Amino acid sequence: MKQKDKSNAVCLFHFNLNCTDLDCSTTFYELIGFHRVIEFEETDAERSFADIGLVPILRVPEGCKARARFLMLGDDPRATRLDLIEWTLPPTRGRLSGDLTAVGVPRICLRVRNADEMHEGLSLAGHQPYSPPTEIDMGGTRQRVFCCPDPDGFIVEFMEFLRQERTANREEPGDDHR
């Protein structure tokens, strides 16, 4: 039997989020568990995007400048990275619409161990999740899910997959077992 050809694409290496304040966005993503892997500063080795060769690749203006950080969850060297960029010349502009039905990448979803703890930590840090973690049934599994915008309005969804025994022990809405 002939072996099926392997895909040339191997994994999602990184995805980019433009931000208006790199430090503020980094603080948000570190709060939810990301850690810094690489930092790119405007003065990093005094090389511009043009010097590196990225101007034609990214179709950004000649002479543009930016600060950027790669962040990652966990310690797997092959894990997907979050590429945060604050464009300084020209500066990052605009705001996300918050319309989750708009074309593009309206949100990312992170699998978490405990949605309630994540929600509490974000709330205590001054962020405003859309709702408390809510239990849903989707795709044959139960999850506790909520969304929270990052400092620039990009939506991050948090999903905790529940074990069968945990869902059996949870009170259903409206049950009063005090």
C-alpha positions as CSV (number, residue, x, y, z in Angstrom):
1,M,0.0,0.0,0.0
2,K,1.3,3.4,-1.0
3,Q,2.0,5.7,2.0
4,K,0.0,8.9,2.0
5,D,2.1,12.0,1.2
6,K,2.9,14.2,4.1
7,S,1.7,17.8,4.1
8,N,4.3,20.4,3.4
9,A,2.8,22.6,6.2
10,V,3.9,21.2,9.5
11,C,2.4,23.4,12.3
12,L,1.3,26.9,13.1
13,F,4.6,28.5,14.1
14,H,3.4,32.0,15.2
15,F,0.5,34.4,14.8
16,N,0.8,38.2,14.9
17,L,-1.2,40.6,16.9
18,N,-0.6,44.3,16.4
19,C,-0.9,46.3,19.6
20,T,-0.8,49.9,20.6
21,D,1.3,49.4,23.8
22,L,3.7,46.4,23.7
23,D,4.3,46.5,27.4
24,C,0.6,46.6,28.3
25,S,-0.2,43.8,26.0
26,T,2.8,41.7,27.2
27,T,1.5,42.2,30.8
28,F,-1.9,40.9,29.8
29,Y,-0.6,37.8,28.0
30,E,1.9,37.0,30.8
31,L,-1.0,37.2,33.2
32,I,-2.7,34.3,31.4
33,G,0.4,32.2,31.2
34,F,2.6,33.2,28.3
35,H,6.3,33.9,28.8
36,R,8.8,35.9,26.7
37,V,10.9,34.0,24.2
38,I,12.4,36.7,22.0
39,E,12.4,40.5,22.1
40,F,12.9,42.7,19.1
41,E,13.5,46.3,19.9
42,E,13.9,49.2,17.5
43,T,17.5,49.5,18.4
44,D,18.1,45.7,18.4
45,A,21.5,45.5,16.7
46,E,20.6,48.7,14.9
47,R,18.9,46.8,12.1
48,S,15.7,48.0,10.6
49,F,13.0,45.8,8.9
50,A,14.6,46.8,5.6
51,D,18.1,45.6,6.8
52,I,16.6,42.3,7.9
53,G,14.8,42.0,4.5
54,L,11.2,42.0,5.8
55,V,10.0,45.1,3.9
56,P,9.1,43.3,0.7
57,I,8.0,40.1,2.5
58,L,5.6,41.9,4.8
59,R,4.8,44.8,2.4
60,V,5.5,47.3,5.1
61,P,6.7,50.9,4.3
62,E,10.5,51.3,3.8
63,G,12.0,52.7,7.0
64,C,9.2,51.4,9.3
65,K,10.1,50.7,12.9
66,A,8.6,48.4,15.5
67,R,9.0,46.8,18.9
68,A,8.0,43.1,19.0
69,R,8.0,40.1,21.3
70,F,7.5,36.5,20.8
71,L,5.6,34.9,23.7
72,M,4.9,31.2,24.2
73,L,2.8,28.9,26.4
74,G,4.7,26.1,28.1
75,D,8.3,24.9,27.3
76,D,7.9,22.9,24.1
77,P,10.4,24.5,21.7
78,R,7.9,23.8,18.9
79,A,4.9,25.4,20.5
80,T,3.1,28.2,18.6
81,R,4.3,31.6,19.4
82,L,2.3,34.8,19.9
83,D,4.1,37.6,17.9
84,L,3.1,41.0,19.5
85,I,4.1,44.0,17.5
86,E,3.8,47.7,18.4
87,W,4.5,49.7,15.2
88,T,6.3,52.9,16.1
89,L,6.9,54.3,12.6
90,P,4.2,54.5,11.3
91,P,2.5,54.0,14.7
92,T,-0.1,51.2,15.2
93,R,-3.5,52.7,14.5
94,G,-7.2,51.8,14.7
95,R,-9.1,49.6,17.0
96,L,-10.6,46.2,16.5
97,S,-14.3,46.3,15.9
98,G,-15.2,43.7,18.5
99,D,-17.5,42.1,15.9
100,L,-17.0,38.4,16.1
101,T,-18.8,37.9,12.8
102,A,-16.4,40.1,10.8
103,V,-13.9,38.6,8.4
104,G,-10.5,37.9,9.7
105,V,-9.3,36.4,13.0
106,P,-11.8,37.7,15.5
107,R,-10.5,35.6,18.4
108,I,-8.2,33.0,19.6
109,C,-9.1,30.2,22.0
110,L,-6.8,29.0,24.8
111,R,-7.4,25.7,26.6
112,V,-7.1,26.3,30.3
113,R,-6.9,24.0,33.3
114,N,-9.4,26.1,35.4
115,A,-11.7,28.6,33.8
116,D,-12.9,30.0,37.1
117,E,-9.4,30.7,38.3
118,M,-8.4,32.4,35.0
119,H,-11.6,34.5,35.1
120,E,-10.9,35.6,38.7
121,G,-7.3,36.5,38.0
122,L,-8.2,38.6,34.9
123,S,-11.0,40.3,36.9
124,L,-8.8,41.1,39.8
125,A,-6.2,42.6,37.4
126,G,-8.9,45.0,36.1
127,H,-9.8,43.2,32.9
128,Q,-13.5,42.9,32.0
129,P,-14.5,39.4,30.8
130,Y,-17.8,39.4,28.8
131,S,-19.4,36.9,31.2
132,P,-18.6,34.4,34.0
133,P,-17.4,31.0,32.9
134,T,-20.4,29.2,31.5
135,E,-20.8,25.4,31.0
136,I,-21.7,24.4,27.5
137,D,-22.0,21.1,25.6
138,M,-20.3,21.3,22.2
139,G,-18.9,18.6,20.0
140,G,-19.8,15.8,22.4
141,T,-17.8,17.3,25.3
142,R,-18.6,19.7,28.2
143,Q,-16.6,22.8,28.7
144,R,-16.5,25.9,30.9
145,V,-16.0,28.9,28.6
146,F,-15.7,32.7,28.8
147,C,-14.1,35.5,26.7
148,C,-12.1,38.5,27.6
149,P,-10.7,41.3,25.4
150,D,-7.0,42.1,25.6
151,P,-5.9,45.7,26.1
152,D,-6.5,46.5,22.4
153,G,-9.9,44.7,22.2
154,F,-8.7,41.4,20.6
155,I,-10.9,38.6,22.0
156,V,-9.3,35.8,23.9
157,E,-11.6,32.8,24.6
158,F,-10.7,30.5,27.5
159,M,-12.0,26.9,27.4
160,E,-11.7,24.4,30.2
161,F,-12.7,20.8,29.1
162,L,-14.6,19.1,31.8
163,R,-14.2,15.4,32.8
164,Q,-17.5,13.5,33.0
165,E,-17.3,13.1,36.8
166,R,-16.8,16.9,37.2
167,T,-19.9,17.8,35.2
168,A,-22.0,15.2,37.1
169,N,-21.0,16.9,40.4
170,R,-21.7,20.5,39.3
171,E,-25.1,22.0,40.2
172,E,-27.4,22.8,37.3
173,P,-28.6,26.4,37.0
174,G,-31.6,26.9,39.2
175,D,-30.6,24.1,41.6
176,D,-30.4,25.3,45.2
177,H,-28.4,22.9,47.4
178,R,-27.4,25.2,50.2
